[in-house]
Amino acid sequence: MIDFTLTENDQAALARTREAALIARTYARYYDENEHEMPPEVLPEAEEFIKNAGPLPQSGPEDTSRPVMLALQSIGTYWGDYSIRLRREGGGLGNAALSAAGTPEQQAKWGGLCLSMAITEPGCGSDPSRVSTTAVLDEETGEWVINGEKIFVTTGIRADAVVLWATLDKSAGRAGIKSFLVEKGTPGFDVSHKEKKLGIRADDTAAYVFSDCRIPRSNLLGGDESIPKKNSGGFRGVMKTFNMTRPMTAAMGLGLAEAALDFTREQLESAGIEIDYKAGPGTQTAAAEKFIRLEAIYDASKWTTLQCCWLAGEGKPNNMESSVCKAHAGGSVRAITQGCIEILGAMGISREHLLEKWARDSRITDIYEGTGEIQRLIIARGLLEYTRQDLK
Ligand SMILES: Cc1cc2nc3c(=O)[nH]c(=O)nc-3n(C[C@H](O)[C@H](O)[C@H](O)COP(=O)(O)OP(=O)(O)OC[C@H]3O[C@@H](n4cnc5c(N)ncnc54)[C@H](O)[C@@H]3O)c2cc1C
């Protein structure tokens, strides 16, 4: 039976997470307004906090509800400030891809690095099978030669290396796509620029160019033996990482939505507007009713996300659920931040408060890790038992 019971240790970890998150929040406005600067890896006050209070408690390794705890910790940390927290993340998306598709030797060699993940190109976004970056094996030197361009790479500046999708043979479609690890500093690998964005400005989103970039043969994720196989190092191998990264993306957005709700509740209370959860419809202020509706959207998204994580913790399939929670959260966080602005009026868009920034930051939840439309396609295919060709 589904069970979200938290241990005392879990609860202590979550409480500490919130304390640390509040420290991050004090930097939120500064790095929103100074996008060109990047926050340090560990913010000075956070360092002080960790020194005085010790590291954040973790739930035990034997805890089978670990994905649920990870989601709750994400909600707690991103509640402080989404953008700052995103910037302070230890590893990147590429680390999840390495875990899913790398050999044990590759995981041991590169697991300690911060790895970005580069699939998207100027002509390839929602449909990753259109990757046109090429990898050609130079039989004489035994090196892969990479050519192509990647855009919107999260943690792209500070990453030590990238897990990159490239095609060995365009005519082979998805089967021709493999993932490769390319370390920063490799000749022919250039970080061409840092993107300027509507929101999540503290995060370093970058564009990469690969020009005759030579990497060792052993940098093919999954090793040489993955080449004849369709299911490793490439599409399936890396796509399955989305089953865990999508609920985490949902949880991150929910942290932001919860912060917006908390701020709005405080403002309503200080204006003397009571929120009565037992009153029926039409019996209290429109602001209070609207607020309760926003909280209901939040709860639906949160429980959908935790259910998906619980399935992962139980080792059960969660492919459809990961799309459901991602699609739901993408819409929820937008509805909640916009709804909070509607309730608070001018205060909601004032730069004196963080709500307007959170509304801008929220937009990304429905874009990266697959847009809402793409999640709905995956859900529809799953429910109707349609193939990719039947429904595209
Ligand atoms: C801040 C940020 C960080 C990112 N980080 C990364 C990263 O680390 N690594 C990486 O590889 N990528 C990253 N991305 C890229 C992101 O994954 C893509 O932007 C996303 O997949 C959408 O691709 P696209 O922008 O090319 O849009 P397109 O694919 O061109 O889509 C445009 C619109 O059409 C819709 N659409 C497309 N196909 C269909 C369809 N079949 N049916 C219905 N609607 C459809 C989409 O939903 C979207 O609304 C990042 C993007 C941003 C903005």
The ligand as a MOL file (V3000), in Angstrom:
LIG
                    3D

  0  0  0     0  0            999 V3000
M  V30 BEGIN CTAB
M  V30 COUNTS 53 58 0 0 0
M  V30 BEGIN ATOM
M  V30 1 C 16.3110 27.3800 -19.3380 0
M  V30 2 C 16.3560 26.1490 -20.1990 0
M  V30 3 C 17.2040 25.1150 -19.8650 0
M  V30 4 C 17.2980 23.9760 -20.6780 0
M  V30 5 N 18.1790 22.9900 -20.3450 0
M  V30 6 C 18.4100 21.9780 -21.2350 0
M  V30 7 C 19.4570 21.0360 -21.0130 0
M  V30 8 O 20.1470 21.0540 -19.9820 0
M  V30 9 N 19.7200 20.1080 -21.9800 0
M  V30 10 C 18.9870 20.0400 -23.1450 0
M  V30 11 O 19.2860 19.1870 -23.9740 0
M  V30 12 N 17.9560 20.9150 -23.3570 0
M  V30 13 C 17.6740 21.8800 -22.4510 0
M  V30 14 N 16.6650 22.7950 -22.6920 0
M  V30 15 C 15.9090 22.6870 -23.9100 0
M  V30 16 C 14.4860 22.1850 -23.6820 0
M  V30 17 O 14.5060 20.8170 -23.3390 0
M  V30 18 C 13.7130 22.4840 -24.9770 0
M  V30 19 O 13.5480 23.8880 -25.0540 0
M  V30 20 C 12.3810 21.7850 -24.9960 0
M  V30 21 O 12.5440 20.3920 -25.1200 0
M  V30 22 C 11.5130 22.2840 -26.1550 0
M  V30 23 O 12.2280 22.2820 -27.3590 0
M  V30 24 P 12.2270 23.5930 -28.2860 0
M  V30 25 O 12.5200 24.7570 -27.4140 0
M  V30 26 O 13.1100 23.3350 -29.4390 0
M  V30 27 O 10.7410 23.7400 -28.7780 0
M  V30 28 P 10.0550 23.0270 -30.0230 0
M  V30 29 O 10.3060 21.5630 -30.0160 0
M  V30 30 O 10.4140 23.7910 -31.2520 0
M  V30 31 O 8.5310 23.2490 -29.6860 0
M  V30 32 C 7.8960 24.5250 -29.7930 0
M  V30 33 C 6.4640 24.3760 -29.2920 0
M  V30 34 O 5.7680 23.3710 -30.0420 0
M  V30 35 C 5.2630 22.3630 -29.1830 0
M  V30 36 N 5.3620 21.0580 -29.8310 0
M  V30 37 C 6.4790 20.4980 -30.3700 0
M  V30 38 N 6.1990 19.2800 -30.8560 0
M  V30 39 C 4.8850 19.0570 -30.6390 0
M  V30 40 C 4.0020 17.9650 -30.9180 0
M  V30 41 N 4.4280 16.8650 -31.5160 0
M  V30 42 N 2.7230 18.0850 -30.5450 0
M  V30 43 C 2.2680 19.1980 -29.9200 0
M  V30 44 N 3.0540 20.2760 -29.6320 0
M  V30 45 C 4.3360 20.1930 -29.9840 0
M  V30 46 C 6.1130 22.4220 -27.9390 0
M  V30 47 O 5.4340 21.9460 -26.8170 0
M  V30 48 C 6.4020 23.9200 -27.8260 0
M  V30 49 O 5.3450 24.5620 -27.1890 0
M  V30 50 C 16.5090 23.8920 -21.8500 0
M  V30 51 C 15.6150 24.9330 -22.1740 0
M  V30 52 C 15.5450 26.0460 -21.3730 0
M  V30 53 C 14.5930 27.1580 -21.7710 0
M  V30 END ATOM
M  V30 BEGIN BOND
M  V30 1 1 1 2
M  V30 2 1 2 3
M  V30 3 2 2 52
M  V30 4 2 3 4
M  V30 5 1 4 5
M  V30 6 1 4 50
M  V30 7 2 5 6
M  V30 8 1 6 7
M  V30 9 1 6 13
M  V30 10 2 7 8
M  V30 11 1 7 9
M  V30 12 1 9 10
M  V30 13 2 10 11
M  V30 14 1 10 12
M  V30 15 2 12 13
M  V30 16 1 13 14
M  V30 17 1 14 15
M  V30 18 1 14 50
M  V30 19 1 15 16
M  V30 20 1 16 17
M  V30 21 1 16 18
M  V30 22 1 18 19
M  V30 23 1 18 20
M  V30 24 1 20 21
M  V30 25 1 20 22
M  V30 26 1 22 23
M  V30 27 1 23 24
M  V30 28 2 24 25
M  V30 29 1 24 26
M  V30 30 1 24 27
M  V30 31 1 27 28
M  V30 32 2 28 29
M  V30 33 1 28 30
M  V30 34 1 28 31
M  V30 35 1 31 32
M  V30 36 1 32 33
M  V30 37 1 33 34
M  V30 38 1 33 48
M  V30 39 1 34 35
M  V30 40 1 35 36
M  V30 41 1 35 46
M  V30 42 1 36 37
M  V30 43 1 36 45
M  V30 44 2 37 38
M  V30 45 1 38 39
M  V30 46 1 39 40
M  V30 47 2 39 45
M  V30 48 1 40 41
M  V30 49 2 40 42
M  V30 50 1 42 43
M  V30 51 2 43 44
M  V30 52 1 44 45
M  V30 53 1 46 47
M  V30 54 1 46 48
M  V30 55 1 48 49
M  V30 56 2 50 51
M  V30 57 1 51 52
M  V30 58 1 52 53
M  V30 END BOND
M  V30 END CTAB
M  END
